[in-house]
Every structure is written in structure tokens, then in C-alpha cells.
Amino acid sequence: MWTADLPPVKWVAKEHIAVLGAGLMGHSIAYVFAANGHLVSVTDPDPGALASLNNRVDGIFELLEQDRTGAGTGTIIAAKSLNDAVADADIVIEAAPEKLELKQSIFDQLIKETKPGCILASNTSGLPIGQIAAKAAEPERIVGTHFWNPPHLVPLVEVIQGAKTSLSVVEKMIKILTALGKTAVHAKRDIPGFIGNRMQHALKREAIALVESGVCDAETVDLVVKEGFGQRLSVMGPLENSDLVGLNLTLDIHEFLLSDLDASETPQRLLRDKVMAGELGMSTGKGFRSWTPSQAENARTSMQNHLVQAAKDRLKKRKN
Ligand SMILES: NC(=O)c1ccc[n+]([C@@H]2O[C@H](COP(=O)([O-])OP(=O)(O)OC[C@H]3O[C@@H](n4cnc5c(N)ncnc54)[C@H](O)[C@@H]3O)[C@@H](O)[C@H]2O)c1
């Protein structure tokens, strides 16, 4: 029987990581571990996803101007079955589609097919860890690791502790992720949206309400963020900023403002109508704003360049 009380470890040994799913998130998570010297086995029922895996990982090494053949880089193995991928693994990261029943059956199987003590992590964006672990015999081994997209460029990983997850598993996962150069944070309760998506969608709800009620158009909402408080956000979080301006000022503002903010409990009509009309955003040429193919391409490139530069700067800092 697996024991939840793992000994404290100084993280020196390179681990064997299994990644389930070679899609958008899985191939990038495999890169993150391999770039830090781990052996990674990846499996996926789609033969095409497995066949293209190593080429897509090569693309990330090239993008970040890293040498994949350099000393200290781990190997990525495309495994034909879940059992082949996980039998010797120390940690499994599940990055399969966001379907509760699928994830439940994967974790039930993982408990049976992994070594005692192997940590089992789900990269779910929003399903409760407790529900994913509901059918598994040893839920204390199961933890959430919400890598932000794309994992090879965005440093944050939220580590989610389900009601039955062992604290030592959470702590070990945070230690491993930190050693990879990730910024790993502990979500102590298994709540919808974890930490980051709750804040992101609270902002989107107010943004939609401003447009819906005619205060301003979508372009103006985005300008206000990008040219205003967004300028500060990556160097100073909202609570640091409250400390900067003074909590007395924050309190005074909340006294008159909070009751006026949007508090919709269901998705707003503007959003629903757009989706019903097929206005999905850049992919269809129209969402909250209109996009020509070249405008959409420029917006994607500009964000990608920004994230790549920041990731390269972090890699350089870690080297020095
Ligand atoms: N895309 C994002 O921005 C994002 C961000 C954070 C978290 N996530 C989460 O990561 C997970 C994966 O998302 P994605 O965007 O990589 O999806 P994706 O569709 O790109 O990849 C999923 C892969 O899983 C494979 N798969 C299907 N059944 C499987 C099984 N039984 N075992 C192993 N692999 C299986 C599919 O063939 C596919 O290649 C989801 O839970 C998603 O919610 C996604």
C-alpha cells in the first residue's frame, strides 16, 4: 500500500516522467521535463499525435534557441500503450481531453499500473481534482498540475490539492516544478477555475458588461487594459498594487464600486448571442472585434514574440 508520507527529498535525481496525451499541452509539458534532463515517455491513442511528437518538440527547442542534443537534455520516448509509458514512471502527468469520465477511468487505471509512490497529476483546466480521483483507489496520490498554455513559454503552474490529496504529494510536486524553472503555486482548495482563471474570468465578465451596457466598445476595453493597469500587471500583482496605493484607498473605492460591478451568475447575453451567430473570434473573422486574416496573424505573432522573448530571458537568467 502506498504511503502518503514521503520522506523529504532534496531534488537531485532525474525522474522518469510519463505524459498521457501528445496534444497541444502534452508535447509542450514533455519538452519542459526533457529540457531539464528527465526521461519522458509519452503515450497517445492517436498514432499521428505520437508520430509527430518529437518533431513538434524539436520546434520548441529551435524556437527557444536551445540545443536538444546538448549534455543534460533528457530523452522523449513515444510509448505505444499507457502501460508501457507509466510502468516505470515516478510521476505521471495526464494531458488527455477535458472529459470527466475519460479522466476518471485513466486515473483508476493509473493507480493499478504505476509503482507505489508514483505521483499522479492531472493537467485539467477546470475539472475538480476530487471528481477526477473519485473512482481511484488511492486519491491521496492524485494532484492537479495546471500548466498555463503554452507550458514551454508561460512559467506558472497551479498545483491543486484535492480534498484527499496528500500534502506531501503537493509539496513534492511543487519542488519538482520549481527545479524545472516553473513558478509553482499551491491552490489549497479544489475550487472551479483554481486561482488564475477565477481572476481572468472575473475581469472578462466586467469587460463584457461594459460593452453590453454601452459604456464603451470592445476596442476601448482592450486599450484601457493594455495602456493602463495592464502595463503594471506583470511586475506588480493586484494585491501588491493595493499595498502600494494604500489599503485605505482600496477600501474607500470598494465601498462605492463593488455594488455597481457586474455580478451575472450565468454567461451574459452578448457572449451567448455572438456564439449563436458563429462569431467566435479570430477563427471566424469576427468576435467582440473584427479580424482580417492578417490582423489575426499579427496579433498572434505579437503575443508569441512577447512570450518567447520573456522565456528566453528567463532561460538566460537560470544559466547565469
Ligand atoms: N489548451 C489549453 O489552453 C489548456 C490549458 C491548460 C490546461 N489544458 C488541459 O490540458 C488537457 C489537454 O488539453 P490539450 O489542449 O492538450 O488537448 P488536445 O486535444 O490538444 O490533446 C489531447 C490529446 O490527448 C489524446 N488522448 C485522447 N484520449 C487519451 C487517453 N485515453 N490517453 C492519453 N491521451 C489521450 C488525444 O489523442 C490528443 O492528442 C485538457 O484537460 C485541457 O483542459 C488545456
The ligand as an SDF file (V2000), in Angstrom:
LIG
                    3D

 44 48  0  0  0  0  0  0  0  0999 V2000
   -5.3120   24.0660  -24.4120 N   0  0  0  0  0  0  0  0  0  0  0  0
   -5.1580   24.8340  -23.3360 C   0  0  0  0  0  0  0  0  0  0  0  0
   -5.0230   26.0700  -23.4110 O   0  0  0  0  0  0  0  0  0  0  0  0
   -5.0770   24.1900  -21.9860 C   0  0  0  0  0  0  0  0  0  0  0  0
   -4.5290   24.9240  -20.9150 C   0  0  0  0  0  0  0  0  0  0  0  0
   -4.4220   24.2980  -19.6580 C   0  0  0  0  0  0  0  0  0  0  0  0
   -4.8940   23.0120  -19.4960 C   0  0  0  0  0  0  0  0  0  0  0  0
   -5.4610   22.3330  -20.5550 N   0  0  0  0  0  0  0  0  0  0  0  0
   -5.9510   20.9660  -20.3160 C   0  0  0  0  0  0  0  0  0  0  0  0
   -4.9590   20.0390  -20.7830 O   0  0  0  0  0  0  0  0  0  0  0  0
   -5.6260   18.8470  -21.2230 C   0  0  0  0  0  0  0  0  0  0  0  0
   -5.2170   18.5660  -22.6570 C   0  0  0  0  0  0  0  0  0  0  0  0
   -5.6070   19.6740  -23.4690 O   0  0  0  0  0  0  0  0  0  0  0  0
   -4.9860   19.9200  -24.9220 P   0  0  0  0  0  0  0  0  0  0  0  0
   -5.3220   21.3250  -25.2480 O   0  0  0  0  0  0  0  0  0  0  0  0
   -3.5850   19.4540  -24.9720 O   0  0  0  0  0  0  0  0  0  0  0  0
   -5.8940   18.9330  -25.7910 O   0  0  0  0  0  0  0  0  0  0  0  0
   -5.5300   18.2690  -27.2170 P   0  0  0  0  0  0  0  0  0  0  0  0
   -6.8420   17.8680  -27.7980 O   0  0  0  0  0  0  0  0  0  0  0  0
   -4.6040   19.1390  -27.9950 O   0  0  0  0  0  0  0  0  0  0  0  0
   -4.7200   16.9420  -26.8020 O   0  0  0  0  0  0  0  0  0  0  0  0
   -5.2900   15.8680  -26.1280 C   0  0  0  0  0  0  0  0  0  0  0  0
   -4.5850   14.6110  -26.6050 C   0  0  0  0  0  0  0  0  0  0  0  0
   -4.9910   13.5300  -25.7570 O   0  0  0  0  0  0  0  0  0  0  0  0
   -5.1050   12.3930  -26.5700 C   0  0  0  0  0  0  0  0  0  0  0  0
   -5.9230   11.3840  -25.8780 N   0  0  0  0  0  0  0  0  0  0  0  0
   -7.2190   11.0540  -26.0450 C   0  0  0  0  0  0  0  0  0  0  0  0
   -7.5440   10.0390  -25.1990 N   0  0  0  0  0  0  0  0  0  0  0  0
   -6.4250    9.7430  -24.4940 C   0  0  0  0  0  0  0  0  0  0  0  0
   -6.1140    8.7610  -23.5000 C   0  0  0  0  0  0  0  0  0  0  0  0
   -7.0350    7.8980  -23.0520 N   0  0  0  0  0  0  0  0  0  0  0  0
   -4.8510    8.7070  -23.0090 N   0  0  0  0  0  0  0  0  0  0  0  0
   -3.8940    9.5640  -23.4520 C   0  0  0  0  0  0  0  0  0  0  0  0
   -4.1330   10.5060  -24.4050 N   0  0  0  0  0  0  0  0  0  0  0  0
   -5.3810   10.5980  -24.9050 C   0  0  0  0  0  0  0  0  0  0  0  0
   -5.6990   12.9000  -27.8720 C   0  0  0  0  0  0  0  0  0  0  0  0
   -5.4870   11.9690  -28.9360 O   0  0  0  0  0  0  0  0  0  0  0  0
   -4.9470   14.2170  -28.0410 C   0  0  0  0  0  0  0  0  0  0  0  0
   -3.7660   14.0460  -28.8030 O   0  0  0  0  0  0  0  0  0  0  0  0
   -7.1110   19.0890  -21.0290 C   0  0  0  0  0  0  0  0  0  0  0  0
   -7.5120   18.5890  -19.7820 O   0  0  0  0  0  0  0  0  0  0  0  0
   -7.2140   20.6010  -21.0490 C   0  0  0  0  0  0  0  0  0  0  0  0
   -8.3490   21.0870  -20.3960 O   0  0  0  0  0  0  0  0  0  0  0  0
   -5.5340   22.8910  -21.7870 C   0  0  0  0  0  0  0  0  0  0  0  0
  1  2  1  0
  2  3  2  0
  2  4  1  0
  4  5  1  0
  4 44  2  0
  5  6  2  0
  6  7  1  0
  7  8  2  0
  8  9  1  0
  8 44  1  0
  9 10  1  0
  9 42  1  0
 10 11  1  0
 11 12  1  0
 11 40  1  0
 12 13  1  0
 13 14  1  0
 14 15  2  0
 14 16  1  0
 14 17  1  0
 17 18  1  0
 18 19  2  0
 18 20  1  0
 18 21  1  0
 21 22  1  0
 22 23  1  0
 23 24  1  0
 23 38  1  0
 24 25  1  0
 25 26  1  0
 25 36  1  0
 26 27  1  0
 26 35  1  0
 27 28  2  0
 28 29  1  0
 29 30  1  0
 29 35  2  0
 30 31  1  0
 30 32  2  0
 32 33  1  0
 33 34  2  0
 34 35  1  0
 36 37  1  0
 36 38  1  0
 38 39  1  0
 40 41  1  0
 40 42  1  0
 42 43  1  0
M  CHG  2   8   1  16  -1
M  END
$$$$
